[in-house]
Amino acid sequence: MKASILLVIAFVLTFTGKAQNAQFLLQEGNSFFNNKAFEQAIRSYTEAIKEMPQYPEAYFNRGCAYYELKRYNESINDFSKVIQLMPRHADAYHKRGVDKFYLNDFQGALADFNQALSFDSDLYDTYFAMALIKGELKQYNNALKDLDKAIILNPGFWQAYQKRGSFKIILGEFESAIADLDKSIELNPKYPEALVNRAFANSSLKMYSRAIADYDSAIAVDSLYSLAYVGRGYMRCLGMGYQDALSDLNQAIALDDHSMMAYYYRSNVKTLLMDYAGALSDIDKVLQLDSNYVDAYTDKGIIKARQGKHKEAIVLFTQALRLDSSESRAYYNRALAKLDLKDEQGAIMDLGVALRINPDNYDALFKRGMTYLRLKNTEAALQDFNQLIELYPMLGEVYYQRGLIKLKQGLKEEGCLDIKSAKRLGIEPRDAIANTMCPE
């Protein structure tokens, strides 16, 4: 009997000693963790687990350390062990879900987040994480619902306001987005992404001075934030401040030489300044960064056409259309290139497709009407001109061309009425038939 008691005492003392050692190692690991010495923290937590193999706190903390080192699979293993030991551990489900998110296992992450919320419905950061995943899945309305819940649980959660604003921008809800971004900036005025997002929303509402002010503020907060220079450069280009725009876009590229949009906007500015060689160089850089960027092929084709290289331009427009058959600019500009190569029928086909995609494209409608005239198909030309005048009654050149057709058809009264309308809109008669048949 005495021997049995001694064995029990020895076991208790041994277990107590291991528990004390494990607790000491856990605290040691926590100290390393707090000092961002994550590898050392992992070693301490591992030693703690050797002392106590069923120590959930050590597994949990080691999982957090693995996460900090982006060793997500090892982190998942530790959080799974915590869940095995403590099946209702909401934080372990949340942390494991975050690991799965970074491994692009979105469905697995959502399952873990939902499980975490079933144990603790007040985890506002879990709702936020779910919103991030739904944003990746382009389920923006569902993401907004999760962010609403996160904000209700934590009204000071500036990241949630910022992300809700960014999703609303994607949905085109610019005024509501600005309200959210205002709140995010009020809570944390030192986060440049919120300022840049608000700038984009303001520019979408054509409030350009406010947009530039936001870009200025973002740069004041973080002078190394390249996206702010990209956005401000684009705004300055819209305002025809081309040299200032180039300065901003050059700075953006100096900060991030993989900023595709900086190269793209700089190519736009150089095109406007007729620096075609520089523009083509920037577009080629865009295509190195993203070989499927449709606008780059279209813009490159436009430059080639301006250089008189119409066949090369057509190849580029065709490549753009292979990538996106709804790219109306490519159809329109390919039609122009075909006209320069005397391929009127091919041009009419492309202009027709461009108009099916965008029926309000008056340039395409006018160009098709003029092409029909070149082919002596006056009835088709008249239909296009009639439609143009119905849609855009202030286009003087259209009245003039329709007037010429009617005069040639012997419809003097109607024709002269159109010539008079054209003149009222600033188009002076320049053809003998108009001057002869429609004198002042």
Sine and cosine of phi, psi and omega as CSV:
sin_phi,cos_phi,sin_psi,cos_psi,sin_omega,cos_omega
0.00,0.00,-0.73,0.68,0.00,-1.00
-0.87,0.49,-0.62,0.79,0.00,-1.00
-0.90,0.43,-0.63,0.78,0.00,-1.00
-0.91,0.42,-0.67,0.74,0.01,-1.00
-0.88,0.47,-0.67,0.74,0.01,-1.00
-0.89,0.46,-0.61,0.80,0.03,-1.00
-0.91,0.42,-0.67,0.74,0.01,-1.00
-0.90,0.45,-0.70,0.72,0.01,-1.00
-0.88,0.48,-0.67,0.74,0.01,-1.00
-0.89,0.46,-0.66,0.75,0.01,-1.00
-0.89,0.45,-0.71,0.70,-0.02,-1.00
-0.89,0.46,-0.69,0.73,0.00,-1.00
-0.90,0.43,-0.64,0.77,0.02,-1.00
-0.90,0.43,-0.71,0.71,-0.01,-1.00
-0.90,0.44,-0.68,0.74,0.01,-1.00
-0.89,0.46,-0.66,0.75,0.02,-1.00
-0.89,0.45,-0.68,0.73,0.03,-1.00
-0.90,0.44,-0.64,0.77,0.01,-1.00
-0.90,0.44,-0.66,0.75,0.01,-1.00
-0.91,0.41,-0.66,0.75,0.04,-1.00
-0.89,0.46,-0.69,0.72,-0.01,-1.00
-0.89,0.46,-0.67,0.74,0.00,-1.00
-0.90,0.43,-0.65,0.76,0.04,-1.00
-0.88,0.47,-0.70,0.71,0.00,-1.00
-0.91,0.41,-0.57,0.82,0.05,-1.00
-0.90,0.45,-0.73,0.68,0.01,-1.00
-0.90,0.44,-0.60,0.80,0.05,-1.00
-0.89,0.46,-0.71,0.71,0.04,-1.00
-0.88,0.48,-0.65,0.76,0.01,-1.00
-0.89,0.46,-0.62,0.79,0.03,-1.00
-0.90,0.44,-0.70,0.72,0.06,-1.00
-0.88,0.47,-0.68,0.73,-0.03,-1.00
-0.86,0.50,-0.73,0.69,-0.04,-1.00
-0.90,0.44,-0.41,0.91,0.05,-1.00
-1.00,-0.09,0.20,0.98,0.04,-1.00
0.89,0.45,0.39,0.92,0.10,-0.99
-1.00,-0.05,0.96,0.28,-0.22,-0.98
-0.95,0.33,-0.59,0.80,0.02,-1.00
-0.89,0.46,-0.69,0.73,0.04,-1.00
-0.91,0.41,-0.62,0.79,0.04,-1.00
-0.86,0.50,-0.69,0.72,-0.01,-1.00
-0.87,0.49,-0.66,0.75,0.01,-1.00
-0.89,0.46,-0.66,0.75,0.01,-1.00
-0.92,0.40,-0.69,0.72,0.01,-1.00
-0.90,0.44,-0.60,0.80,0.01,-1.00
-0.90,0.43,-0.66,0.75,0.06,-1.00
-0.90,0.43,-0.60,0.80,0.05,-1.00
-0.89,0.46,-0.64,0.77,0.00,-1.00
-0.93,0.38,-0.56,0.83,0.07,-1.00
-0.89,0.45,-0.61,0.79,0.03,-1.00
-0.94,0.33,-0.64,0.77,-0.02,-1.00
-0.70,-0.71,1.00,-0.04,-0.08,-1.00
-0.89,0.45,-0.25,0.97,0.02,-1.00
-0.93,-0.36,0.67,0.74,-0.11,-0.99
-0.98,-0.21,1.00,-0.05,-0.13,-0.99
-0.89,0.46,-0.58,0.81,-0.02,-1.00
-0.88,0.47,-0.61,0.79,-0.01,-1.00
-0.93,0.37,-0.66,0.75,0.06,-1.00
-0.89,0.45,-0.67,0.74,-0.04,-1.00
-0.89,0.46,-0.75,0.66,-0.05,-1.00
-0.92,0.39,-0.59,0.81,0.05,-1.00
-0.92,0.39,-0.60,0.80,0.08,-1.00
-0.87,0.50,-0.63,0.78,0.05,-1.00
-0.91,0.42,-0.63,0.78,0.01,-1.00
-0.92,0.38,-0.68,0.73,0.07,-1.00
-0.86,0.51,-0.64,0.77,0.02,-1.00
-0.87,0.49,-0.70,0.72,-0.01,-1.00
-0.87,0.49,-0.49,0.87,0.03,-1.00
-1.00,-0.02,0.12,0.99,0.01,-1.00
0.89,0.46,0.46,0.89,0.08,-1.00
-0.99,-0.10,0.95,0.30,-0.25,-0.97
-0.93,0.37,-0.60,0.80,-0.01,-1.00
-0.91,0.42,-0.66,0.75,0.05,-1.00
-0.92,0.40,-0.60,0.80,0.06,-1.00
-0.89,0.46,-0.70,0.72,0.03,-1.00
-0.85,0.52,-0.69,0.73,-0.01,-1.00
-0.86,0.51,-0.67,0.74,-0.01,-1.00
-0.93,0.37,-0.68,0.73,0.01,-1.00
-0.92,0.39,-0.54,0.84,0.08,-1.00
-0.90,0.44,-0.61,0.79,0.05,-1.00
-0.91,0.41,-0.64,0.77,0.06,-1.00
-0.86,0.51,-0.71,0.71,-0.02,-1.00
-0.90,0.43,-0.59,0.81,0.06,-1.00
-0.89,0.46,-0.66,0.75,-0.02,-1.00
-0.98,0.19,-0.55,0.84,-0.04,-1.00
-0.70,-0.71,0.99,0.10,-0.17,-0.99
-0.87,0.49,-0.27,0.96,-0.02,-1.00
-0.95,-0.31,0.42,0.91,-0.05,-1.00
-0.99,0.15,1.00,-0.07,-0.10,-1.00
-0.87,0.49,-0.66,0.75,-0.04,-1.00
-0.90,0.44,-0.56,0.83,0.02,-1.00
-0.92,0.40,-0.67,0.75,0.08,-1.00
-0.88,0.47,-0.68,0.73,0.00,-1.00
-0.88,0.48,-0.75,0.66,-0.05,-1.00
-0.90,0.43,-0.65,0.76,0.01,-1.00
-0.91,0.42,-0.60,0.80,0.06,-1.00
-0.89,0.46,-0.63,0.78,0.02,-1.00
-0.90,0.43,-0.67,0.74,0.06,-1.00
-0.85,0.52,-0.71,0.71,-0.02,-1.00
-0.91,0.42,-0.57,0.82,0.06,-1.00
-0.85,0.52,-0.72,0.69,-0.03,-1.00
-0.95,0.32,-0.29,0.96,0.10,-0.99
-1.00,-0.07,0.16,0.99,0.01,-1.00
0.90,0.44,0.36,0.93,0.12,-0.99
-1.00,-0.03,0.97,0.25,-0.15,-0.99
-0.92,0.39,-0.64,0.77,-0.02,-1.00
-0.93,0.37,-0.65,0.76,0.06,-1.00
-0.89,0.45,-0.63,0.78,0.02,-1.00
-0.90,0.43,-0.71,0.70,0.00,-1.00
-0.88,0.48,-0.63,0.78,0.03,-1.00
-0.88,0.47,-0.68,0.73,0.02,-1.00
-0.92,0.40,-0.66,0.76,0.00,-1.00
-0.90,0.44,-0.67,0.74,0.02,-1.00
-0.90,0.44,-0.61,0.79,0.04,-1.00
-0.91,0.41,-0.65,0.76,0.03,-1.00
-0.87,0.50,-0.69,0.72,-0.02,-1.00
-0.94,0.35,-0.43,0.90,0.04,-1.00
-0.93,0.37,-0.41,0.91,0.03,-1.00
-1.00,-0.09,-0.46,0.89,-0.01,-1.00
-0.50,-0.86,0.98,-0.17,-0.09,-1.00
-0.98,0.19,0.01,1.00,0.00,-1.00
-0.99,-0.15,0.22,0.97,-0.03,-1.00
-0.99,0.16,1.00,0.07,-0.06,-1.00
-0.89,0.45,-0.54,0.84,0.00,-1.00
-0.94,0.33,-0.38,0.92,0.08,-1.00
-0.95,0.31,-0.67,0.74,0.09,-1.00
-0.87,0.49,-0.62,0.78,0.02,-1.00
-0.89,0.45,-0.71,0.71,0.00,-1.00
-0.89,0.45,-0.63,0.78,0.05,-1.00
-0.89,0.45,-0.61,0.79,0.03,-1.00
-0.90,0.44,-0.63,0.78,0.03,-1.00
-0.87,0.49,-0.68,0.73,0.00,-1.00
-0.91,0.41,-0.70,0.72,-0.02,-1.00
-0.91,0.41,-0.50,0.87,0.12,-0.99
-0.91,0.42,-0.68,0.73,0.05,-1.00
-0.87,0.49,-0.55,0.83,0.00,-1.00
-1.00,0.06,0.08,1.00,0.00,-1.00
0.89,0.46,0.43,0.90,0.08,-1.00
-1.00,-0.09,0.92,0.40,-0.21,-0.98
-0.92,0.38,-0.62,0.78,0.00,-1.00
-0.91,0.42,-0.64,0.77,0.07,-1.00
-0.92,0.39,-0.60,0.80,0.05,-1.00
-0.88,0.47,-0.64,0.77,0.01,-1.00
-0.88,0.47,-0.60,0.80,0.02,-1.00
-0.89,0.45,-0.66,0.75,0.03,-1.00
-0.91,0.41,-0.63,0.77,0.02,-1.00
-0.93,0.38,-0.57,0.82,0.09,-1.00
-0.84,0.54,-0.70,0.71,-0.01,-1.00
-0.92,0.40,-0.64,0.77,0.02,-1.00
-0.88,0.48,-0.65,0.76,-0.03,-1.00
-0.95,0.32,-0.59,0.80,0.07,-1.00
-0.88,0.48,-0.68,0.73,-0.03,-1.00
-0.95,0.30,-0.52,0.86,-0.02,-1.00
-0.63,-0.78,1.00,0.04,-0.06,-1.00
-0.89,0.45,-0.25,0.97,0.03,-1.00
-0.99,-0.12,0.26,0.97,-0.09,-1.00
-0.99,0.14,1.00,0.07,-0.13,-0.99
-0.91,0.42,-0.53,0.85,0.01,-1.00
-0.88,0.47,-0.58,0.82,-0.01,-1.00
-0.93,0.37,-0.66,0.76,0.06,-1.00
-0.89,0.46,-0.66,0.75,-0.02,-1.00
-0.89,0.45,-0.72,0.69,-0.03,-1.00
-0.94,0.35,-0.61,0.79,0.04,-1.00
-0.89,0.46,-0.64,0.77,0.06,-1.00
-0.89,0.46,-0.66,0.75,-0.02,-1.00
-0.92,0.39,-0.60,0.80,0.05,-1.00
-0.93,0.37,-0.61,0.79,0.03,-1.00
-0.91,0.42,-0.54,0.84,0.09,-1.00
-0.88,0.48,-0.71,0.71,0.02,-1.00
-0.86,0.51,-0.60,0.80,0.00,-1.00
-0.99,0.13,-0.02,1.00,0.02,-1.00
0.98,0.19,0.24,0.97,0.00,-1.00
-1.00,-0.06,0.94,0.34,-0.23,-0.97
-0.94,0.35,-0.66,0.75,-0.03,-1.00
-0.91,0.42,-0.69,0.73,0.04,-1.00
-0.92,0.40,-0.59,0.81,0.05,-1.00
-0.88,0.48,-0.68,0.74,-0.01,-1.00
-0.88,0.47,-0.63,0.78,0.03,-1.00
-0.88,0.48,-0.69,0.73,0.02,-1.00
-0.91,0.41,-0.67,0.74,-0.02,-1.00
-0.93,0.36,-0.56,0.83,0.11,-0.99
-0.84,0.55,-0.71,0.71,-0.03,-1.00
-0.92,0.39,-0.67,0.74,0.03,-1.00
-0.87,0.50,-0.69,0.73,-0.02,-1.00
-0.94,0.35,-0.58,0.82,0.06,-1.00
-0.88,0.47,-0.66,0.75,-0.03,-1.00
-0.97,0.25,-0.54,0.84,0.01,-1.00
-0.56,-0.83,1.00,0.01,-0.06,-1.00
-0.96,0.28,-0.02,1.00,-0.09,-1.00
-0.96,-0.27,0.35,0.94,0.00,-1.00
-0.95,-0.33,0.97,-0.25,-0.16,-0.99
-0.91,0.41,-0.48,0.88,-0.05,-1.00
-0.89,0.46,-0.61,0.79,0.03,-1.00
-0.90,0.43,-0.64,0.76,0.03,-1.00
-0.91,0.42,-0.65,0.76,0.01,-1.00
-0.92,0.38,-0.65,0.76,0.04,-1.00
-0.90,0.44,-0.65,0.76,0.03,-1.00
-0.91,0.41,-0.60,0.80,0.06,-1.00
-0.86,0.51,-0.69,0.72,0.00,-1.00
-0.89,0.45,-0.68,0.74,0.02,-1.00
-0.89,0.45,-0.68,0.73,0.04,-1.00
-0.89,0.46,-0.66,0.75,0.00,-1.00
-0.92,0.39,-0.55,0.84,0.03,-1.00
-0.92,0.39,-0.45,0.90,0.07,-1.00
-1.00,-0.06,0.21,0.98,0.02,-1.00
0.89,0.46,0.43,0.90,0.10,-1.00
-0.99,-0.12,0.96,0.29,-0.20,-0.98
-0.94,0.35,-0.60,0.80,-0.01,-1.00
-0.91,0.42,-0.61,0.79,0.06,-1.00
-0.92,0.39,-0.62,0.79,0.01,-1.00
-0.88,0.48,-0.73,0.68,-0.01,-1.00
-0.89,0.45,-0.62,0.78,0.03,-1.00
-0.88,0.48,-0.64,0.77,0.03,-1.00
-0.92,0.39,-0.65,0.76,0.05,-1.00
-0.89,0.45,-0.65,0.76,0.06,-1.00
-0.85,0.52,-0.70,0.72,-0.01,-1.00
-0.91,0.42,-0.64,0.76,0.01,-1.00
-0.88,0.48,-0.66,0.75,0.01,-1.00
-0.93,0.36,-0.58,0.81,0.05,-1.00
-0.90,0.43,-0.59,0.81,0.03,-1.00
-0.95,0.32,-0.68,0.73,-0.05,-1.00
-0.58,-0.82,0.99,-0.15,-0.06,-1.00
-0.94,0.34,-0.09,1.00,0.02,-1.00
-0.97,-0.26,0.17,0.99,-0.05,-1.00
-1.00,0.07,0.99,-0.17,-0.18,-0.98
-0.89,0.45,-0.58,0.82,-0.05,-1.00
-0.88,0.48,-0.50,0.86,0.02,-1.00
-0.92,0.40,-0.63,0.78,0.05,-1.00
-0.93,0.36,-0.61,0.80,0.05,-1.00
-0.87,0.50,-0.77,0.64,-0.03,-1.00
-0.90,0.44,-0.70,0.71,-0.01,-1.00
-0.92,0.40,-0.60,0.80,0.06,-1.00
-0.88,0.48,-0.65,0.76,0.03,-1.00
-0.90,0.43,-0.68,0.73,0.03,-1.00
-0.88,0.48,-0.67,0.74,-0.01,-1.00
-0.92,0.39,-0.54,0.84,0.08,-1.00
-0.90,0.43,-0.68,0.73,0.04,-1.00
-0.87,0.50,-0.57,0.82,0.02,-1.00
-1.00,0.08,0.17,0.99,0.03,-1.00
0.91,0.42,0.36,0.93,0.13,-0.99
-1.00,-0.01,0.94,0.35,-0.21,-0.98
-0.91,0.42,-0.64,0.77,-0.01,-1.00
-0.93,0.37,-0.65,0.76,0.07,-1.00
-0.90,0.43,-0.61,0.79,0.04,-1.00
-0.89,0.46,-0.71,0.71,0.03,-1.00
-0.87,0.49,-0.65,0.76,0.01,-1.00
-0.86,0.51,-0.71,0.70,0.00,-1.00
-0.91,0.42,-0.69,0.72,-0.06,-1.00
-0.94,0.33,-0.56,0.83,0.11,-0.99
-0.89,0.47,-0.66,0.75,0.01,-1.00
-0.91,0.41,-0.65,0.76,0.03,-1.00
-0.86,0.51,-0.69,0.73,-0.02,-1.00
-0.94,0.33,-0.58,0.82,0.07,-1.00
-0.88,0.47,-0.57,0.82,0.00,-1.00
-0.99,0.16,-0.52,0.85,-0.05,-1.00
-0.52,-0.85,0.99,-0.13,-0.07,-1.00
-0.98,0.21,0.12,0.99,0.13,-0.99
-0.93,-0.37,0.29,0.96,0.00,-1.00
-0.98,0.19,1.00,-0.07,-0.09,-1.00
-0.85,0.53,-0.69,0.73,-0.06,-1.00
-0.93,0.35,-0.47,0.88,0.07,-1.00
-0.91,0.42,-0.71,0.70,0.05,-1.00
-0.90,0.45,-0.65,0.76,-0.05,-1.00
-0.90,0.43,-0.75,0.66,0.00,-1.00
-0.91,0.41,-0.57,0.82,0.02,-1.00
-0.91,0.41,-0.58,0.82,0.06,-1.00
-0.90,0.44,-0.60,0.80,0.05,-1.00
-0.88,0.47,-0.70,0.71,-0.01,-1.00
-0.90,0.44,-0.71,0.71,0.00,-1.00
-0.90,0.44,-0.57,0.82,0.07,-1.00
-0.89,0.45,-0.69,0.72,0.02,-1.00
-0.90,0.44,-0.51,0.86,0.04,-1.00
-1.00,0.04,0.09,1.00,0.02,-1.00
0.89,0.46,0.43,0.90,0.12,-0.99
-1.00,-0.03,0.97,0.24,-0.15,-0.99
-0.93,0.36,-0.59,0.81,0.03,-1.00
-0.89,0.45,-0.70,0.71,0.03,-1.00
-0.91,0.42,-0.63,0.77,0.01,-1.00
-0.90,0.44,-0.69,0.72,0.00,-1.00
-0.90,0.43,-0.62,0.79,0.04,-1.00
-0.88,0.48,-0.68,0.74,0.01,-1.00
-0.93,0.37,-0.63,0.77,0.01,-1.00
-0.91,0.42,-0.63,0.78,0.06,-1.00
-0.87,0.49,-0.59,0.81,0.06,-1.00
-0.92,0.40,-0.64,0.77,0.06,-1.00
-0.84,0.54,-0.72,0.70,-0.06,-1.00
-0.95,0.32,-0.43,0.90,0.15,-0.99
-0.91,0.41,-0.61,0.79,-0.02,-1.00
-0.98,0.20,-0.53,0.85,0.01,-1.00
-0.48,-0.87,0.99,-0.15,-0.07,-1.00
-0.95,0.31,-0.09,1.00,0.00,-1.00
-0.94,-0.33,0.29,0.96,-0.03,-1.00
-0.99,0.17,0.98,-0.22,-0.19,-0.98
-0.87,0.50,-0.73,0.68,-0.06,-1.00
-0.85,0.52,-0.51,0.86,-0.01,-1.00
-0.91,0.41,-0.66,0.75,0.04,-1.00
-0.90,0.43,-0.68,0.73,0.01,-1.00
-0.89,0.46,-0.72,0.69,-0.02,-1.00
-0.91,0.42,-0.63,0.78,0.03,-1.00
-0.90,0.44,-0.63,0.78,0.05,-1.00
-0.89,0.46,-0.64,0.76,0.01,-1.00
-0.88,0.47,-0.68,0.74,0.01,-1.00
-0.91,0.43,-0.70,0.72,0.03,-1.00
-0.86,0.50,-0.63,0.77,0.03,-1.00
-0.90,0.43,-0.64,0.77,0.04,-1.00
-0.90,0.43,-0.47,0.88,0.05,-1.00
-0.99,0.10,0.05,1.00,0.01,-1.00
0.99,0.13,0.17,0.99,-0.02,-1.00
-0.99,-0.13,0.95,0.32,-0.18,-0.98
-0.94,0.35,-0.58,0.81,0.01,-1.00
-0.92,0.39,-0.67,0.74,0.08,-1.00
-0.89,0.46,-0.63,0.78,0.00,-1.00
-0.88,0.47,-0.68,0.73,-0.02,-1.00
-0.89,0.46,-0.64,0.77,0.04,-1.00
-0.86,0.51,-0.67,0.74,-0.01,-1.00
-0.93,0.36,-0.67,0.75,0.04,-1.00
-0.89,0.45,-0.62,0.78,0.01,-1.00
-0.91,0.41,-0.62,0.78,0.06,-1.00
-0.89,0.45,-0.66,0.75,0.05,-1.00
-0.86,0.51,-0.65,0.76,-0.04,-1.00
-0.96,0.28,-0.46,0.89,0.11,-0.99
-0.90,0.43,-0.58,0.82,-0.01,-1.00
-0.98,0.18,-0.54,0.84,-0.04,-1.00
-0.48,-0.88,0.98,-0.20,-0.07,-1.00
-0.95,0.31,-0.07,1.00,0.03,-1.00
-0.98,-0.20,0.19,0.98,-0.03,-1.00
-0.98,0.19,1.00,-0.01,-0.11,-0.99
-0.90,0.44,-0.53,0.85,0.02,-1.00
-0.87,0.49,-0.61,0.79,-0.02,-1.00
-0.92,0.39,-0.67,0.74,0.05,-1.00
-0.88,0.47,-0.72,0.69,-0.06,-1.00
-0.89,0.46,-0.74,0.67,-0.06,-1.00
-0.96,0.28,-0.48,0.88,0.11,-0.99
-0.91,0.41,-0.59,0.81,0.07,-1.00
-0.88,0.48,-0.68,0.73,0.01,-1.00
-0.89,0.46,-0.66,0.75,0.02,-1.00
-0.90,0.43,-0.64,0.77,0.03,-1.00
-0.91,0.42,-0.60,0.80,0.05,-1.00
-0.89,0.46,-0.64,0.77,0.02,-1.00
-0.92,0.40,-0.38,0.92,0.06,-1.00
-0.99,-0.12,0.22,0.98,0.05,-1.00
0.92,0.40,0.40,0.92,0.06,-1.00
-0.99,-0.14,0.97,0.25,-0.09,-1.00
-0.91,0.40,-0.65,0.76,-0.03,-1.00
-0.91,0.42,-0.67,0.74,0.06,-1.00
-0.89,0.46,-0.61,0.79,0.03,-1.00
-0.90,0.43,-0.69,0.72,-0.01,-1.00
-0.88,0.47,-0.63,0.78,0.03,-1.00
-0.89,0.46,-0.71,0.70,0.00,-1.00
-0.91,0.40,-0.64,0.77,0.02,-1.00
-0.90,0.43,-0.58,0.82,0.05,-1.00
-0.89,0.45,-0.67,0.75,0.03,-1.00
-0.92,0.39,-0.67,0.74,0.02,-1.00
-0.85,0.52,-0.63,0.78,-0.01,-1.00
-0.96,0.27,-0.52,0.85,0.08,-1.00
-0.91,0.40,-0.59,0.80,0.02,-1.00
-0.95,0.30,-0.68,0.74,-0.04,-1.00
-0.70,-0.71,1.00,0.02,-0.08,-1.00
-0.89,0.46,-0.31,0.95,-0.04,-1.00
-1.00,-0.06,0.19,0.98,-0.01,-1.00
-0.98,0.22,1.00,-0.02,-0.10,-1.00
-0.92,0.38,-0.48,0.88,0.05,-1.00
-0.88,0.47,-0.70,0.71,0.00,-1.00
-0.92,0.40,-0.64,0.77,-0.01,-1.00
-0.92,0.40,-0.68,0.74,0.02,-1.00
-0.92,0.40,-0.69,0.72,-0.03,-1.00
-0.90,0.44,-0.60,0.80,0.03,-1.00
-0.93,0.38,-0.66,0.75,0.05,-1.00
-0.86,0.52,-0.70,0.72,0.01,-1.00
-0.92,0.39,-0.54,0.84,0.04,-1.00
-0.94,0.35,-0.64,0.76,0.09,-1.00
-0.86,0.51,-0.63,0.78,0.04,-1.00
-0.89,0.47,-0.66,0.75,0.01,-1.00
-0.87,0.49,-0.56,0.83,0.02,-1.00
-1.00,0.04,0.11,0.99,0.01,-1.00
0.89,0.46,0.45,0.89,0.10,-1.00
-0.99,-0.11,0.98,0.20,-0.14,-0.99
-0.93,0.36,-0.54,0.84,-0.01,-1.00
-0.91,0.42,-0.68,0.73,0.04,-1.00
-0.91,0.40,-0.63,0.78,0.04,-1.00
-0.88,0.47,-0.69,0.72,0.02,-1.00
-0.87,0.50,-0.65,0.76,0.01,-1.00
-0.86,0.50,-0.70,0.72,0.00,-1.00
-0.91,0.40,-0.67,0.75,-0.01,-1.00
-0.92,0.38,-0.62,0.79,0.05,-1.00
-0.88,0.47,-0.69,0.73,0.00,-1.00
-0.91,0.42,-0.64,0.77,0.02,-1.00
-0.88,0.47,-0.70,0.71,-0.03,-1.00
-0.92,0.40,-0.54,0.84,0.05,-1.00
-0.92,0.38,-0.64,0.77,-0.03,-1.00
-0.99,0.16,-0.63,0.77,-0.11,-0.99
-0.72,-0.70,0.99,0.13,-0.13,-0.99
-0.96,0.28,0.06,1.00,-0.03,-1.00
-0.94,-0.34,0.30,0.96,-0.01,-1.00
-1.00,-0.07,0.99,-0.13,-0.09,-1.00
-0.88,0.48,-0.62,0.79,-0.04,-1.00
-0.90,0.44,-0.52,0.85,0.01,-1.00
-0.93,0.36,-0.68,0.73,0.08,-1.00
-0.85,0.52,-0.66,0.75,-0.05,-1.00
-0.90,0.44,-0.72,0.69,-0.02,-1.00
-0.92,0.40,-0.63,0.78,0.04,-1.00
-0.92,0.40,-0.62,0.78,0.04,-1.00
-0.88,0.48,-0.67,0.75,0.03,-1.00
-0.87,0.49,-0.67,0.74,0.02,-1.00
-0.87,0.49,-0.72,0.70,-0.06,-1.00
-0.92,0.39,-0.61,0.79,0.05,-1.00
-0.89,0.46,-0.66,0.75,0.02,-1.00
-0.93,0.36,-0.40,0.92,0.07,-1.00
-1.00,0.08,-0.01,1.00,-0.01,-1.00
1.00,0.09,0.18,0.98,0.01,-1.00
-1.00,-0.08,0.96,0.27,-0.15,-0.99
-0.89,0.46,-0.73,0.68,-0.08,-1.00
-0.88,0.48,-0.73,0.68,-0.01,-1.00
-0.92,0.39,-0.66,0.75,-0.02,-1.00
-0.89,0.45,-0.70,0.71,-0.01,-1.00
-0.92,0.39,-0.53,0.85,0.06,-1.00
-0.88,0.47,-0.66,0.75,0.05,-1.00
-0.92,0.38,-0.65,0.76,0.02,-1.00
-0.89,0.46,-0.64,0.77,0.03,-1.00
-0.90,0.44,-0.67,0.74,0.03,-1.00
-0.89,0.47,-0.65,0.76,0.02,-1.00
-0.88,0.47,-0.68,0.73,-0.01,-1.00
-0.91,0.42,-0.64,0.77,0.03,-1.00
-0.87,0.49,-0.49,0.87,0.00,-1.00
-1.00,-0.07,0.18,0.98,0.14,-0.99
0.98,-0.18,0.11,0.99,0.00,-1.00
-0.97,-0.24,0.94,-0.34,-0.01,-1.00
-0.99,0.14,0.61,-0.79,0.05,-1.00
-0.87,0.50,0.71,-0.70,-0.02,-1.00
-0.75,-0.66,0.13,0.99,0.03,-1.00
-0.90,-0.43,0.58,-0.82,-0.05,-1.00
-0.85,0.53,-0.67,0.74,-0.06,-1.00
-0.89,0.46,-0.59,0.81,0.02,-1.00
-0.94,0.34,-0.69,0.73,0.00,-1.00
-0.92,0.39,-0.58,0.82,-0.06,-1.00
-0.97,0.24,-0.73,0.68,-0.12,-0.99
-1.00,0.06,-0.32,0.95,-0.04,-1.00
-0.79,-0.61,0.90,0.44,0.03,-1.00
-0.93,0.36,0.29,-0.96,0.04,-1.00
-0.88,0.47,0.00,0.00,0.00,0.00
